[in-house]
Amino acid sequence: MDLWLLRIAIIVYLIATASQLAFLVTLKVPLRKLAAWVTWGAFVIHTALLLTRLFAGGYAPMATLHEAYSFFGWCTLGLYLVLQLRYSIPSLGAFATPLALILLLGAAVTPGEIIELPPALQSGWLPIHVGLLFIGNAAFGIAAVAGFMYLIQERQLKKKKLGLLFHRLPNIEVLDEIGYRCLTIGFPFLTLGIITGAAWAQEAWGTYWSWDPKETWSLITWFIYAALLHGRMTVGWRGRKAALWAIGGFACVLFTFLGVNYVLPLILPNVQSLHIYG
């Protein structure tokens, strides 16, 4: 049943993305309302999908790569909807919903079988640690989206050529504010995710930290966002520099999520992570 729900969710995500993009182009109010309702519908269906898998498998659906993709996408769409309630910026959806859709499509192309959890994953730390990290990752994803939108607006302003998107996107001050807010959300979740991961490692393997490639890249990601947050709070980093750091930081998030397990071994065959998906 969960695979049928996944297919339905993908279809509704596609409609939501298309309607968000259509509104961005036309600015028609009916399309804005349609996009909002369909996006909320996609989130509800995706929530039902995760709950179905939770009850069917008997564990938090975050253990396999399929589940990780799905949960990451769900967190991304959910955070966008929360921000939409706070800031009411419809055009943000035209950039945020495609990101959530791509993640859900990642789930669709990976094996979706419900597995028997390996002993190391049969722990109450699984939903806590993984949940914290993916909420933080979702916040960093939206920050990168806002940074990308900022660069589009800044480029038009610098060239003094106000194109089609200029009056359809928020002004650069609002985009900078969204990026900062997402950073202040994501960084505490990333920090708590790393701390709970260390506690889980101690319970499972008898050591808090082993410089495993996944742990190392998580720490690198933490330092990138710590530097960005410090720069914004003390040095006054704003605008283009902050946007580029947000995009670069999210690239590091994606490498930690996927690259450590699937790209790094191709470059360094002898480097393998213990933190693999079930």
Protein Blocks (a to p, Z undefined) as FASTA:
>chain_A
ZZmmmmmmmmmmmmmmmmmmmmmmnopaklmmmmmmmmmmmmmmmmmmmmmmmmmnopac
fkbmmlmmmmmmmmmmmmmmmmmmmnopaklmmmmmmmmmmmmmmmmmpcfbdcdddfkl
mcfklmmmmmmmmmmmmmmmmmmmmmmmmmmmmmmmmnopacfklmmpccfklmmmmmmm
mmmmmmmmmmmmmmmmmmmmmmmnopabgoiaklmmmmmmmmmmmmmmmmmmmnopahjl
lmmmmmmmmmmmmmmmmmmmmmmmmmmmmlccfbdcZZ
